């Protein structure tokens, strides 16, 4: 093969790669937040102020939690009789029972941790020495 043919093959492969990347960018979900937004029904009447956006599912909290954690492994999780609390780097996904299914609350960790601290306590570990206040040596002293 000549250099010109290799060049044409290389350009063709690059174009296919660019098309795949563009499709994934526009139609994929790249976070637990995107996964919930795409998969579950928006329920704005169940929002908690402007901080926690609500979605619903006809499935029980344990099944919804399995779907979410199968797609996006949480940094930490806490489960008790009140619901399932998933912590990710920037977001929380809190799944609470409803009479017929679940309500899924999406919230940034900056507001979720103070809201759910009384429930998750130290159950939502922060790993790597970080805390809401920034972490590092001597953090929290």
ChimeraX attribute file (.defattr): number of C-alpha atoms within 10 A of each C-alpha:
attribute: neighborCount
match mode: 1-to-1
recipient: residues
	/A:1	5
	/A:2	6
	/A:3	8
	/A:4	9
	/A:5	10
	/A:6	11
	/A:7	11
	/A:8	11
	/A:9	12
	/A:10	11
	/A:11	12
	/A:12	12
	/A:13	12
	/A:14	12
	/A:15	12
	/A:16	11
	/A:17	12
	/A:18	12
	/A:19	12
	/A:20	11
	/A:21	13
	/A:22	12
	/A:23	11
	/A:24	12
	/A:25	11
	/A:26	8
	/A:27	10
	/A:28	13
	/A:29	14
	/A:30	11
	/A:31	14
	/A:32	23
	/A:33	20
	/A:34	11
	/A:35	16
	/A:36	22
	/A:37	17
	/A:38	13
	/A:39	13
	/A:40	16
	/A:41	15
	/A:42	18
	/A:43	15
	/A:44	13
	/A:45	10
	/A:46	15
	/A:47	18
	/A:48	13
	/A:49	9
	/A:50	7
	/A:51	15
	/A:52	20
	/A:53	21
	/A:54	24
	/A:55	22
	/A:56	24
	/A:57	21
	/A:58	16
	/A:59	15
	/A:60	18
	/A:61	23
	/A:62	16
	/A:63	15
	/A:64	23
	/A:65	24
	/A:66	12
	/A:67	14
	/A:68	19
	/A:69	14
	/A:70	10
	/A:71	12
	/A:72	15
	/A:73	14
	/A:74	18
	/A:75	14
	/A:76	16
	/A:77	20
	/A:78	17
	/A:79	17
	/A:80	9
	/A:81	7
	/A:82	11
	/A:83	20
	/A:84	20
	/A:85	25
	/A:86	23
	/A:87	24
	/A:88	18
	/A:89	11
	/A:90	13
	/A:91	20
	/A:92	27
	/A:93	27
	/A:94	25
	/A:95	28
	/A:96	21
	/A:97	20
	/A:98	14
	/A:99	8
	/A:100	11
	/A:101	17
	/A:102	23
	/A:103	29
	/A:104	32
	/A:105	24
	/A:106	24
	/A:107	23
	/A:108	18
	/A:109	19
	/A:110	14
	/A:111	14
	/A:112	21
	/A:113	19
	/A:114	12
	/A:115	11
	/A:116	14
	/A:117	12
	/A:118	9
	/A:119	17
	/A:120	17
	/A:121	12
	/A:122	10
	/A:123	13
	/A:124	18
	/A:125	16
	/A:126	15
	/A:127	10
	/A:128	8
	/A:129	12
	/A:130	14
	/A:131	13
	/A:132	13
	/A:133	9
	/A:134	10
	/A:135	14
	/A:136	11
	/A:137	9
	/A:138	7
	/A:139	12
	/A:140	11
	/A:141	4
